[in-house]
Amino acid sequence: MMATKTYLIPNISCAHCVMHITNRLNEIEGVKSVEGDVSTKEVTVEFSEPASDEVIVAALEEINYPPRR
Ligand SMILES: [Cu+2]
């Protein structure tokens, strides 16, 4: 089942941050699309298994862009 989740990521400061996050999340199997917005610091991810919220959050933390919870 496809899920869509939006993450607020305070460490986003420029387009490079969004590109870095997008590249990293696209490496995760099951991630269908990633869309980031610098002005809102939000990243929306569309995914299905084996990707999960836990896997996505862990990847974001690993590259130092932890989402606010
Ligand atoms: Cu940046």
N, CA, C, O and the ligand as a Tripos MOL2 file, in Angstrom:
@<TRIPOS>MOLECULE
protein
  277   275    70     0     0
PROTEIN
NO_CHARGES

@<TRIPOS>ATOM
      1 N           0.8300   -1.1920    0.0000 N.3       1 MET1
      2 CA          0.0000    0.0000    0.0000 C.3       1 MET1
      3 C           0.8730    1.2540    0.0000 C.2       1 MET1
      4 O           1.8390    1.3580    0.7560 O.2       1 MET1
      5 N           0.5120    2.1990   -0.8620 N.am      2 MET2
      6 CA          1.2840    3.4270   -0.9870 C.3       2 MET2
      7 C           0.9190    4.3840    0.1430 C.2       2 MET2
      8 O          -0.2520    4.5360    0.4890 O.2       2 MET2
      9 N           1.9310    5.0240    0.7100 N.am      3 ALA3
     10 CA          1.6970    6.0100    1.7560 C.3       3 ALA3
     11 C           2.3900    7.3030    1.3680 C.2       3 ALA3
     12 O           3.3820    7.2890    0.6400 O.2       3 ALA3
     13 N           1.8760    8.4020    1.8480 N.am      4 THR4
     14 CA          2.5040    9.7010    1.6180 C.3       4 THR4
     15 C           2.6960   10.3720    2.9580 C.2       4 THR4
     16 O           1.7740   10.4470    3.7710 O.2       4 THR4
     17 N           3.9090   10.8620    3.1800 N.am      5 LYS5
     18 CA          4.1670   11.5110    4.4510 C.3       5 LYS5
     19 C           4.9830   12.7720    4.2250 C.2       5 LYS5
     20 O           5.8910   12.7960    3.3940 O.2       5 LYS5
     21 N           4.6530   13.8220    4.9730 N.am      6 THR6
     22 CA          5.3970   15.0790    4.8780 C.3       6 THR6
     23 C           6.1980   15.2760    6.1510 C.2       6 THR6
     24 O           5.6770   15.1760    7.2620 O.2       6 THR6
     25 N           7.4820   15.5600    5.9590 N.am      7 TYR7
     26 CA          8.3910   15.7670    7.0850 C.3       7 TYR7
     27 C           8.8160   17.2270    7.1330 C.2       7 TYR7
     28 O           9.1620   17.8100    6.1060 O.2       7 TYR7
     29 N           8.7900   17.8130    8.3140 N.am      8 LEU8
     30 CA          9.3240   19.1550    8.5130 C.3       8 LEU8
     31 C          10.7720   18.9960    8.9870 C.2       8 LEU8
     32 O          11.0360   18.3840   10.0210 O.2       8 LEU8
     33 N          11.6920   19.5550    8.2180 N.am      9 ILE9
     34 CA         13.1150   19.3490    8.4730 C.3       9 ILE9
     35 C          13.7990   20.7010    8.6990 C.2       9 ILE9
     36 O          14.1910   21.3740    7.7460 O.2       9 ILE9
     37 N          13.9390   21.0900    9.9710 N.am     10 PRO10
     38 CA         14.4580   22.4320   10.2880 C.3      10 PRO10
     39 C          15.8420   22.7150    9.7030 C.2      10 PRO10
     40 O          16.1520   23.8750    9.4330 O.2      10 PRO10
     41 N          16.6760   21.7120    9.5000 N.am     11 ASN11
     42 CA         18.0340   21.9350    9.0040 C.3      11 ASN11
     43 C          18.0940   22.2950    7.5200 C.2      11 ASN11
     44 O          19.1680   22.6210    7.0140 O.2      11 ASN11
     45 N          16.9840   22.2430    6.8260 N.am     12 ILE12
     46 CA         16.9970   22.6360    5.4080 C.3      12 ILE12
     47 C          17.2200   24.1450    5.3190 C.2      12 ILE12
     48 O          16.4690   24.9360    5.8910 O.2      12 ILE12
     49 N          18.2750   24.5250    4.5840 N.am     13 SER13
     50 CA         18.5460   25.9580    4.4290 C.3      13 SER13
     51 C          18.6930   26.4060    2.9810 C.2      13 SER13
     52 O          18.6570   27.6050    2.7030 O.2      13 SER13
     53 N          18.8550   25.4730    2.0590 N.am     14 CYS14
     54 CA         19.0020   25.8740    0.6630 C.3      14 CYS14
     55 C          18.6470   24.7110   -0.2600 C.2      14 CYS14
     56 O          18.3320   23.6090    0.1900 O.2      14 CYS14
     57 N          18.7050   24.9870   -1.5560 N.am     15 ALA15
     58 CA         18.3390   23.9650   -2.5390 C.3      15 ALA15
     59 C          19.2650   22.7530   -2.4830 C.2      15 ALA15
     60 O          18.8560   21.6370   -2.8020 O.2      15 ALA15
     61 N          20.5210   22.9790   -2.0740 N.am     16 HIS16
     62 CA         21.4400   21.8470   -1.9690 C.3      16 HIS16
     63 C          20.9970   20.8580   -0.9000 C.2      16 HIS16
     64 O          21.1320   19.6450   -1.0640 O.2      16 HIS16
     65 N          20.4740   21.3850    0.1840 N.am     17 CYS17
     66 CA         19.9660   20.5180    1.2510 C.3      17 CYS17
     67 C          18.8610   19.6290    0.6870 C.2      17 CYS17
     68 O          18.8460   18.4200    0.9150 O.2      17 CYS17
     69 N          17.9460   20.2360   -0.0430 N.am     18 VAL18
     70 CA         16.8240   19.4860   -0.6030 C.3      18 VAL18
     71 C          17.3320   18.4350   -1.5780 C.2      18 VAL18
     72 O          16.8330   17.3110   -1.6030 O.2      18 VAL18
     73 N          18.3350   18.8060   -2.3880 N.am     19 MET19
     74 CA         18.8830   17.8520   -3.3580 C.3      19 MET19
     75 C          19.5540   16.6780   -2.6480 C.2      19 MET19
     76 O          19.3900   15.5230   -3.0400 O.2      19 MET19
     77 N          20.3120   16.9940   -1.5950 N.am     20 HIS20
     78 CA         20.9930   15.9690   -0.8160 C.3      20 HIS20
     79 C          19.9770   14.9920   -0.2140 C.2      20 HIS20
     80 O          20.1490   13.7760   -0.2970 O.2      20 HIS20
     81 N          18.9300   15.5330    0.3860 N.am     21 ILE21
     82 CA         17.8850   14.7100    0.9930 C.3      21 ILE21
     83 C          17.1820   13.8730   -0.0720 C.2      21 ILE21
     84 O          16.9440   12.6800    0.1180 O.2      21 ILE21
     85 N          16.8570   14.5070   -1.1820 N.am     22 THR22
     86 CA         16.1640   13.8090   -2.2670 C.3      22 THR22
     87 C          16.9930   12.6400   -2.7850 C.2      22 THR22
     88 O          16.4800   11.5360   -2.9680 O.2      22 THR22
     89 N          18.2820   12.8910   -3.0180 N.am     23 ASN23
     90 CA         19.1570   11.8190   -3.5050 C.3      23 ASN23
     91 C          19.2270   10.6650   -2.5160 C.2      23 ASN23
     92 O          19.1720    9.4980   -2.9050 O.2      23 ASN23
     93 N          19.3470   10.9940   -1.2430 N.am     24 ARG24
     94 CA         19.4700    9.9490   -0.2200 C.3      24 ARG24
     95 C          18.1840    9.1260   -0.1170 C.2      24 ARG24
     96 O          18.2350    7.8970   -0.0670 O.2      24 ARG24
     97 N          17.0400    9.7950   -0.0850 N.am     25 LEU25
     98 CA         15.7840    9.0660    0.0810 C.3      25 LEU25
     99 C          15.4450    8.2390   -1.1560 C.2      25 LEU25
    100 O          14.8230    7.1820   -1.0490 O.2      25 LEU25
    101 N          15.8490    8.7170   -2.3200 N.am     26 ASN26
    102 CA         15.5890    7.9450   -3.5450 C.3      26 ASN26
    103 C          16.3850    6.6480   -3.6080 C.2      26 ASN26
    104 O          16.0700    5.7600   -4.4000 O.2      26 ASN26
    105 N          17.4220    6.5380   -2.7700 N.am     27 GLU27
    106 CA         18.1920    5.2910   -2.7050 C.3      27 GLU27
    107 C          17.4310    4.1900   -1.9650 C.2      27 GLU27
    108 O          17.7660    3.0110   -2.0820 O.2      27 GLU27
    109 N          16.4160    4.5780   -1.2120 N.am     28 ILE28
    110 CA         15.6890    3.6010   -0.3960 C.3      28 ILE28
    111 C          14.7000    2.8330   -1.2680 C.2      28 ILE28
    112 O          13.8780    3.4210   -1.9700 O.2      28 ILE28
    113 N          14.7970    1.5280   -1.2070 N.am     29 GLU29
    114 CA         13.8790    0.6900   -1.9730 C.3      29 GLU29
    115 C          12.4490    0.9030   -1.4930 C.2      29 GLU29
    116 O          12.1680    0.8280   -0.2970 O.2      29 GLU29
    117 N          11.5530    1.1670   -2.4310 N.am     30 GLY30
    118 CA         10.1630    1.4000   -2.0730 C.3      30 GLY30
    119 C           9.7670    2.8540   -2.0960 C.2      30 GLY30
    120 O           8.5800    3.1790   -2.0900 O.2      30 GLY30
    121 N          10.7730    3.7540   -2.1240 N.am     31 VAL31
    122 CA         10.4600    5.1790   -2.2120 C.3      31 VAL31
    123 C          10.1190    5.5180   -3.6550 C.2      31 VAL31
    124 O          10.9080    5.2850   -4.5710 O.2      31 VAL31
    125 N           8.9310    6.0720   -3.8380 N.am     32 LYS32
    126 CA          8.4110    6.3400   -5.1820 C.3      32 LYS32
    127 C           8.7270    7.7680   -5.6280 C.2      32 LYS32
    128 O           9.1470    7.9890   -6.7640 O.2      32 LYS32
    129 N           8.5260    8.7260   -4.7400 N.am     33 SER33
    130 CA          8.8350   10.1020   -5.0980 C.3      33 SER33
    131 C           9.2010   10.9020   -3.8630 C.2      33 SER33
    132 O           8.7570   10.6110   -2.7520 O.2      33 SER33
    133 N          10.0240   11.9200   -4.0870 N.am     34 VAL34
    134 CA         10.4510   12.8180   -3.0090 C.3      34 VAL34
    135 C          10.3420   14.2350   -3.5360 C.2      34 VAL34
    136 O          10.8990   14.5660   -4.5830 O.2      34 VAL34
    137 N           9.6150   15.0720   -2.7980 N.am     35 GLU35
    138 CA          9.5190   16.4720   -3.2080 C.3      35 GLU35
    139 C           9.8070   17.3640   -2.0280 C.2      35 GLU35
    140 O           9.1750   17.2540   -0.9780 O.2      35 GLU35
    141 N          10.7860   18.2680   -2.2110 N.am     36 GLY36
    142 CA         11.1680   19.1540   -1.1260 C.3      36 GLY36
    143 C          10.9060   20.6040   -1.4710 C.2      36 GLY36
    144 O          10.9120   21.0010   -2.6360 O.2      36 GLY36
    145 N          10.6760   21.3820   -0.4270 N.am     37 ASP37
    146 CA         10.4300   22.8100   -0.5920 C.3      37 ASP37
    147 C          11.3150   23.5620    0.3930 C.2      37 ASP37
    148 O          11.1860   23.4090    1.6080 O.2      37 ASP37
    149 N          12.2240   24.3840   -0.1540 N.am     38 VAL38
    150 CA         13.1680   25.1170    0.7040 C.3      38 VAL38
    151 C          12.4320   26.1020    1.6070 C.2      38 VAL38
    152 O          12.7750   26.2320    2.7820 O.2      38 VAL38
    153 N          11.4220   26.8010    1.0760 N.am     39 SER39
    154 CA         10.7720   27.8630    1.8470 C.3      39 SER39
    155 C           9.9810   27.3250    3.0380 C.2      39 SER39
    156 O           9.9290   27.9660    4.0870 O.2      39 SER39
    157 N           9.3700   26.1640    2.8840 N.am     40 THR40
    158 CA          8.5990   25.6010    3.9990 C.3      40 THR40
    159 C           9.4100   24.5940    4.8160 C.2      40 THR40
    160 O           8.9820   24.1750    5.8920 O.2      40 THR40
    161 N          10.5940   24.2040    4.3000 N.am     41 LYS41
    162 CA         11.4440   23.1810    4.9280 C.3      41 LYS41
    163 C          10.7140   21.8510    5.0530 C.2      41 LYS41
    164 O          10.9320   21.0930    5.9980 O.2      41 LYS41
    165 N           9.8540   21.5840    4.0950 N.am     42 GLU42
    166 CA          9.0890   20.3430    4.1120 C.3      42 GLU42
    167 C           9.5000   19.4270    2.9650 C.2      42 GLU42
    168 O           9.7760   19.8700    1.8500 O.2      42 GLU42
    169 N           9.5300   18.1450    3.2760 N.am     43 VAL43
    170 CA          9.8260   17.1330    2.2600 C.3      43 VAL43
    171 C           8.6850   16.1180    2.2960 C.2      43 VAL43
    172 O           8.3680   15.5570    3.3450 O.2      43 VAL43
    173 N           8.0850   15.8970    1.1470 N.am     44 THR44
    174 CA          6.9870   14.9490    1.0380 C.3      44 THR44
    175 C           7.4650   13.7010    0.3090 C.2      44 THR44
    176 O           8.0150   13.7770   -0.7890 O.2      44 THR44
    177 N           7.2470   12.5680    0.9330 N.am     45 VAL45
    178 CA          7.7380   11.2980    0.3970 C.3      45 VAL45
    179 C           6.5660   10.3590    0.1480 C.2      45 VAL45
    180 O           5.7080   10.1560    1.0070 O.2      45 VAL45
    181 N           6.5580    9.8000   -1.0440 N.am     46 GLU46
    182 CA          5.5630    8.7980   -1.4000 C.3      46 GLU46
    183 C           6.2890    7.4590   -1.3990 C.2      46 GLU46
    184 O           7.3180    7.3150   -2.0600 O.2      46 GLU46
    185 N           5.7730    6.4890   -0.6750 N.am     47 PHE47
    186 CA          6.5100    5.2370   -0.5360 C.3      47 PHE47
    187 C           5.5840    4.0590   -0.2690 C.2      47 PHE47
    188 O           4.4320    4.2170    0.1350 O.2      47 PHE47
    189 N           6.1330    2.8690   -0.5100 N.am     48 SER48
    190 CA          5.4490    1.6400   -0.1180 C.3      48 SER48
    191 C           6.5220    0.6760    0.3830 C.2      48 SER48
    192 O           7.7100    0.9930    0.3250 O.2      48 SER48
    193 N           6.1270   -0.4690    0.8630 N.am     49 GLU49
    194 CA          7.0850   -1.4430    1.3990 C.3      49 GLU49
    195 C           8.0960   -1.8520    0.3400 C.2      49 GLU49
    196 O           7.7510   -1.9430   -0.8380 O.2      49 GLU49
    197 N           9.3430   -2.1010    0.7410 N.am     50 PRO50
    198 CA          9.8480   -2.2110    2.1120 C.3      50 PRO50
    199 C          10.2060   -0.8780    2.7720 C.2      50 PRO50
    200 O          10.6920   -0.8800    3.9030 O.2      50 PRO50
    201 N           9.9850    0.2490    2.1120 N.am     51 ALA51
    202 CA         10.2330    1.5340    2.7780 C.3      51 ALA51
    203 C           9.1940    1.7310    3.8800 C.2      51 ALA51
    204 O           8.0810    1.2110    3.8020 O.2      51 ALA51
    205 N           9.5760    2.4870    4.9010 N.am     52 SER52
    206 CA          8.6650    2.7660    6.0080 C.3      52 SER52
    207 C           9.0620    4.0930    6.6250 C.2      52 SER52
    208 O          10.1460    4.6160    6.3680 O.2      52 SER52
    209 N           8.1710    4.6280    7.4390 N.am     53 ASP53
    210 CA          8.4690    5.8690    8.1450 C.3      53 ASP53
    211 C           9.7660    5.7210    8.9450 C.2      53 ASP53
    212 O          10.5920    6.6340    8.9570 O.2      53 ASP53
    213 N           9.9490    4.5860    9.6060 N.am     54 GLU54
    214 CA         11.1490    4.3680   10.4250 C.3      54 GLU54
    215 C          12.4120    4.4160    9.5710 C.2      54 GLU54
    216 O          13.4050    5.0370    9.9520 O.2      54 GLU54
    217 N          12.3700    3.7570    8.4150 N.am     55 VAL55
    218 CA         13.5300    3.7130    7.5310 C.3      55 VAL55
    219 C          13.8640    5.1170    7.0110 C.2      55 VAL55
    220 O          15.0310    5.5020    6.9370 O.2      55 VAL55
    221 N          12.8340    5.8610    6.6560 N.am     56 ILE56
    222 CA         13.0210    7.2170    6.1240 C.3      56 ILE56
    223 C          13.5890    8.1340    7.2040 C.2      56 ILE56
    224 O          14.5360    8.8760    6.9460 O.2      56 ILE56
    225 N          13.0310    8.0920    8.3910 N.am     57 VAL57
    226 CA         13.5160    8.9320    9.4870 C.3      57 VAL57
    227 C          14.9700    8.5810    9.8260 C.2      57 VAL57
    228 O          15.7830    9.4720   10.0720 O.2      57 VAL57
    229 N          15.2910    7.3000    9.8380 N.am     58 ALA58
    230 CA         16.6650    6.8730   10.1350 C.3      58 ALA58
    231 C          17.6350    7.4180    9.0880 C.2      58 ALA58
    232 O          18.7330    7.8590    9.4290 O.2      58 ALA58
    233 N          17.2340    7.3870    7.8120 N.am     59 ALA59
    234 CA         18.0980    7.9060    6.7420 C.3      59 ALA59
    235 C          18.2790    9.4100    6.8980 C.2      59 ALA59
    236 O          19.3820    9.9210    6.7050 O.2      59 ALA59
    237 N          17.2180   10.1190    7.2420 N.am     60 LEU60
    238 CA         17.3070   11.5680    7.4290 C.3      60 LEU60
    239 C          18.2160   11.9180    8.6050 C.2      60 LEU60
    240 O          18.9930   12.8690    8.5300 O.2      60 LEU60
    241 N          18.1190   11.1630    9.6740 N.am     61 GLU61
    242 CA         18.9650   11.4200   10.8420 C.3      61 GLU61
    243 C          20.4220   11.1340   10.5190 C.2      61 GLU61
    244 O          21.3200   11.8510   10.9600 O.2      61 GLU61
    245 N          20.6470   10.0830    9.7460 N.am     62 GLU62
    246 CA         21.9970    9.6700    9.3640 C.3      62 GLU62
    247 C          22.7240   10.7690    8.5860 C.2      62 GLU62
    248 O          23.9370   10.9210    8.7310 O.2      62 GLU62
    249 N          22.0040   11.5360    7.7630 N.am     63 ILE63
    250 CA         22.6490   12.6070    7.0000 C.3      63 ILE63
    251 C          22.4620   13.9730    7.6710 C.2      63 ILE63
    252 O          22.6630   15.0180    7.0500 O.2      63 ILE63
    253 N          22.0780   13.9420    8.9340 N.am     64 ASN64
    254 CA         21.9570   15.1570    9.7430 C.3      64 ASN64
    255 C          20.8390   16.1010    9.3210 C.2      64 ASN64
    256 O          20.9610   17.3210    9.4260 O.2      64 ASN64
    257 N          19.7610   15.5190    8.8500 N.am     65 TYR65
    258 CA         18.5430   16.2980    8.5890 C.3      65 TYR65
    259 C          17.3730   15.6480    9.3320 C.2      65 TYR65
    260 O          16.4120   15.1960    8.7080 O.2      65 TYR65
    261 N          17.4570   15.6010   10.6600 N.am     66 PRO66
    262 CA         16.3780   14.9440   11.4100 C.3      66 PRO66
    263 C          15.0620   15.7140   11.2670 C.2      66 PRO66
    264 O          15.0450   16.9390   11.3870 O.2      66 PRO66
    265 N          13.9680   15.0020   11.0100 N.am     67 PRO67
    266 CA         12.6710   15.6820   10.9430 C.3      67 PRO67
    267 C          12.1820   16.0510   12.3400 C.2      67 PRO67
    268 O          12.4780   15.3630   13.3170 O.2      67 PRO67
    269 N          11.4320   17.1390   12.4190 N.am     68 ARG68
    270 CA         10.8120   17.5000   13.6870 C.3      68 ARG68
    271 C           9.6570   16.5410   13.9420 C.2      68 ARG68
    272 O           8.9240   16.1840   13.0200 O.2      68 ARG68
    273 N           9.4950   16.1230   15.2010 N.am     69 ARG69
    274 CA          8.3970   15.2070   15.5290 C.3      69 ARG69
    275 C           7.4860   15.8010   16.5710 C.2      69 ARG69
    276 O           6.5080   15.1690   16.9690 O.2      69 ARG69
    277 CU         21.5950   23.7350    2.0360 Cu       70 CU70
@<TRIPOS>BOND
     1     1     2 1
     2     2     3 1
     3     3     4 2
     4     3     5 am
     5     5     6 1
     6     6     7 1
     7     7     8 2
     8     7     9 am
     9     9    10 1
    10    10    11 1
    11    11    12 2
    12    11    13 am
    13    13    14 1
    14    14    15 1
    15    15    16 2
    16    15    17 am
    17    17    18 1
    18    18    19 1
    19    19    20 2
    20    19    21 am
    21    21    22 1
    22    22    23 1
    23    23    24 2
    24    23    25 am
    25    25    26 1
    26    26    27 1
    27    27    28 2
    28    27    29 am
    29    29    30 1
    30    30    31 1
    31    31    32 2
    32    31    33 am
    33    33    34 1
    34    34    35 1
    35    35    36 2
    36    35    37 am
    37    37    38 1
    38    38    39 1
    39    39    40 2
    40    39    41 am
    41    41    42 1
    42    42    43 1
    43    43    44 2
    44    43    45 am
    45    45    46 1
    46    46    47 1
    47    47    48 2
    48    47    49 am
    49    49    50 1
    50    50    51 1
    51    51    52 2
    52    51    53 am
    53    53    54 1
    54    54    55 1
    55    55    56 2
    56    55    57 am
    57    57    58 1
    58    58    59 1
    59    59    60 2
    60    59    61 am
    61    61    62 1
    62    62    63 1
    63    63    64 2
    64    63    65 am
    65    65    66 1
    66    66    67 1
    67    67    68 2
    68    67    69 am
    69    69    70 1
    70    70    71 1
    71    71    72 2
    72    71    73 am
    73    73    74 1
    74    74    75 1
    75    75    76 2
    76    75    77 am
    77    77    78 1
    78    78    79 1
    79    79    80 2
    80    79    81 am
    81    81    82 1
    82    82    83 1
    83    83    84 2
    84    83    85 am
    85    85    86 1
    86    86    87 1
    87    87    88 2
    88    87    89 am
    89    89    90 1
    90    90    91 1
    91    91    92 2
    92    91    93 am
    93    93    94 1
    94    94    95 1
    95    95    96 2
    96    95    97 am
    97    97    98 1
    98    98    99 1
    99    99   100 2
   100    99   101 am
   101   101   102 1
   102   102   103 1
   103   103   104 2
   104   103   105 am
   105   105   106 1
   106   106   107 1
   107   107   108 2
   108   107   109 am
   109   109   110 1
   110   110   111 1
   111   111   112 2
   112   111   113 am
   113   113   114 1
   114   114   115 1
   115   115   116 2
   116   115   117 am
   117   117   118 1
   118   118   119 1
   119   119   120 2
   120   119   121 am
   121   121   122 1
   122   122   123 1
   123   123   124 2
   124   123   125 am
   125   125   126 1
   126   126   127 1
   127   127   128 2
   128   127   129 am
   129   129   130 1
   130   130   131 1
   131   131   132 2
   132   131   133 am
   133   133   134 1
   134   134   135 1
   135   135   136 2
   136   135   137 am
   137   137   138 1
   138   138   139 1
   139   139   140 2
   140   139   141 am
   141   141   142 1
   142   142   143 1
   143   143   144 2
   144   143   145 am
   145   145   146 1
   146   146   147 1
   147   147   148 2
   148   147   149 am
   149   149   150 1
   150   150   151 1
   151   151   152 2
   152   151   153 am
   153   153   154 1
   154   154   155 1
   155   155   156 2
   156   155   157 am
   157   157   158 1
   158   158   159 1
   159   159   160 2
   160   159   161 am
   161   161   162 1
   162   162   163 1
   163   163   164 2
   164   163   165 am
   165   165   166 1
   166   166   167 1
   167   167   168 2
   168   167   169 am
   169   169   170 1
   170   170   171 1
   171   171   172 2
   172   171   173 am
   173   173   174 1
   174   174   175 1
   175   175   176 2
   176   175   177 am
   177   177   178 1
   178   178   179 1
   179   179   180 2
   180   179   181 am
   181   181   182 1
   182   182   183 1
   183   183   184 2
   184   183   185 am
   185   185   186 1
   186   186   187 1
   187   187   188 2
   188   187   189 am
   189   189   190 1
   190   190   191 1
   191   191   192 2
   192   191   193 am
   193   193   194 1
   194   194   195 1
   195   195   196 2
   196   195   197 am
   197   197   198 1
   198   198   199 1
   199   199   200 2
   200   199   201 am
   201   201   202 1
   202   202   203 1
   203   203   204 2
   204   203   205 am
   205   205   206 1
   206   206   207 1
   207   207   208 2
   208   207   209 am
   209   209   210 1
   210   210   211 1
   211   211   212 2
   212   211   213 am
   213   213   214 1
   214   214   215 1
   215   215   216 2
   216   215   217 am
   217   217   218 1
   218   218   219 1
   219   219   220 2
   220   219   221 am
   221   221   222 1
   222   222   223 1
   223   223   224 2
   224   223   225 am
   225   225   226 1
   226   226   227 1
   227   227   228 2
   228   227   229 am
   229   229   230 1
   230   230   231 1
   231   231   232 2
   232   231   233 am
   233   233   234 1
   234   234   235 1
   235   235   236 2
   236   235   237 am
   237   237   238 1
   238   238   239 1
   239   239   240 2
   240   239   241 am
   241   241   242 1
   242   242   243 1
   243   243   244 2
   244   243   245 am
   245   245   246 1
   246   246   247 1
   247   247   248 2
   248   247   249 am
   249   249   250 1
   250   250   251 1
   251   251   252 2
   252   251   253 am
   253   253   254 1
   254   254   255 1
   255   255   256 2
   256   255   257 am
   257   257   258 1
   258   258   259 1
   259   259   260 2
   260   259   261 am
   261   261   262 1
   262   262   263 1
   263   263   264 2
   264   263   265 am
   265   265   266 1
   266   266   267 1
   267   267   268 2
   268   267   269 am
   269   269   270 1
   270   270   271 1
   271   271   272 2
   272   271   273 am
   273   273   274 1
   274   274   275 1
   275   275   276 2
@<TRIPOS>SUBSTRUCTURE
     1 MET1         2 RESIDUE 1 A MET
     2 MET2         6 RESIDUE 1 A MET
     3 ALA3        10 RESIDUE 1 A ALA
     4 THR4        14 RESIDUE 1 A THR
     5 LYS5        18 RESIDUE 1 A LYS
     6 THR6        22 RESIDUE 1 A THR
     7 TYR7        26 RESIDUE 1 A TYR
     8 LEU8        30 RESIDUE 1 A LEU
     9 ILE9        34 RESIDUE 1 A ILE
    10 PRO10       38 RESIDUE 1 A PRO
    11 ASN11       42 RESIDUE 1 A ASN
    12 ILE12       46 RESIDUE 1 A ILE
    13 SER13       50 RESIDUE 1 A SER
    14 CYS14       54 RESIDUE 1 A CYS
    15 ALA15       58 RESIDUE 1 A ALA
    16 HIS16       62 RESIDUE 1 A HIS
    17 CYS17       66 RESIDUE 1 A CYS
    18 VAL18       70 RESIDUE 1 A VAL
    19 MET19       74 RESIDUE 1 A MET
    20 HIS20       78 RESIDUE 1 A HIS
    21 ILE21       82 RESIDUE 1 A ILE
    22 THR22       86 RESIDUE 1 A THR
    23 ASN23       90 RESIDUE 1 A ASN
    24 ARG24       94 RESIDUE 1 A ARG
    25 LEU25       98 RESIDUE 1 A LEU
    26 ASN26      102 RESIDUE 1 A ASN
    27 GLU27      106 RESIDUE 1 A GLU
    28 ILE28      110 RESIDUE 1 A ILE
    29 GLU29      114 RESIDUE 1 A GLU
    30 GLY30      118 RESIDUE 1 A GLY
    31 VAL31      122 RESIDUE 1 A VAL
    32 LYS32      126 RESIDUE 1 A LYS
    33 SER33      130 RESIDUE 1 A SER
    34 VAL34      134 RESIDUE 1 A VAL
    35 GLU35      138 RESIDUE 1 A GLU
    36 GLY36      142 RESIDUE 1 A GLY
    37 ASP37      146 RESIDUE 1 A ASP
    38 VAL38      150 RESIDUE 1 A VAL
    39 SER39      154 RESIDUE 1 A SER
    40 THR40      158 RESIDUE 1 A THR
    41 LYS41      162 RESIDUE 1 A LYS
    42 GLU42      166 RESIDUE 1 A GLU
    43 VAL43      170 RESIDUE 1 A VAL
    44 THR44      174 RESIDUE 1 A THR
    45 VAL45      178 RESIDUE 1 A VAL
    46 GLU46      182 RESIDUE 1 A GLU
    47 PHE47      186 RESIDUE 1 A PHE
    48 SER48      190 RESIDUE 1 A SER
    49 GLU49      194 RESIDUE 1 A GLU
    50 PRO50      198 RESIDUE 1 A PRO
    51 ALA51      202 RESIDUE 1 A ALA
    52 SER52      206 RESIDUE 1 A SER
    53 ASP53      210 RESIDUE 1 A ASP
    54 GLU54      214 RESIDUE 1 A GLU
    55 VAL55      218 RESIDUE 1 A VAL
    56 ILE56      222 RESIDUE 1 A ILE
    57 VAL57      226 RESIDUE 1 A VAL
    58 ALA58      230 RESIDUE 1 A ALA
    59 ALA59      234 RESIDUE 1 A ALA
    60 LEU60      238 RESIDUE 1 A LEU
    61 GLU61      242 RESIDUE 1 A GLU
    62 GLU62      246 RESIDUE 1 A GLU
    63 ILE63      250 RESIDUE 1 A ILE
    64 ASN64      254 RESIDUE 1 A ASN
    65 TYR65      258 RESIDUE 1 A TYR
    66 PRO66      262 RESIDUE 1 A PRO
    67 PRO67      266 RESIDUE 1 A PRO
    68 ARG68      270 RESIDUE 1 A ARG
    69 ARG69      274 RESIDUE 1 A ARG
    70 CU70       277 GROUP 0 **** ****
